[in-house]
Amino acid sequence: MRGYFKRLYVRTMEQAYGQAFREVISALDNGGAFLDCGASGGTSFERLSERIDIGKDQYHGIEWDEACVAQGRSKGLNIQQGDLNKALPFEDNSFSCIYALSLLEHLLYPCRFLNNCHRTLQADGTLVLLTPNISTYFTAVLILAGKMPSSGPHPDSDLLIQTEELFKVSPDSLIVDSESDTPVHRHLVVFSFSVLRNYLRMIGFSDVQGYGFGLYPFPNFMQPMLEKLDPYHCHQMVFVARK
């Protein structure tokens, strides 16, 4: 059963990231500065520059891990160290596009972050988010079975992750670091599809589009149709919000 859900997970993440990057590329058509939140070592810039003509002068990144910041800067990228739980260190109306992929669920103050994104986006600017959905059939079944779902949220114990107490579907290559002072893969606040969509509208985004990926437990060949019928209960969400 774990192998089946791992295959669903791999396909889900490939499709979700594919959609997110297409949305970022579309948002960058008009040029302007853009901000990569949770930039790591700048891998998203490398992926984008393979597909569209963008300059390093357009790219800005913010990342909490100093080693990743140093790695990005060694490539000539403008990445600064910062805590995304705090106010974004940029002026109002600074960016034409802000994107945060697999970031929101790791923040203590995700609503504060979203408000800061709205503040620092230019008029007609675009926010692209990729984040998991708490309201899935898969999660509900696991909770009824007394399990804790996915690779996060999880308590601060590597031992629980290594046992059958948690149903882990993320790749085995994912580093287990839950007992460290700064765990990378713990999920803190996970939104539902409806709540995230409505909140983006509440804080002032005028056009909000959402997509769902991975309606578990249905097999992969059924996913494209089911994701369109019911994005509300899919495992991953991509939102595109325009100011």
Buried (B, 14 or more C-beta within 10 A) or exposed (E): EEEEBBEBBBBBBEBBBEBBBBBBBBBBEEEBBBBBBBBBBBBBBEEBBEEEEBEEEBBBBBBBBEEBBEBBBEEEBBBBEBEBBEBBEBEEEBBBBBBBBBBBBBBEBBBBBBBBBBBBBBEEBBBBBBBBBBBBBBBEBBEEEEBBBBBBBBEEBBEBBEEEBBBBBBEEEEEBBBEEEEBBBBBBBBBBBEEBBEBBEEEEBEEBEBBBBBBBEBEBEEBEEBBEEBBBBBBBBBBBBBB
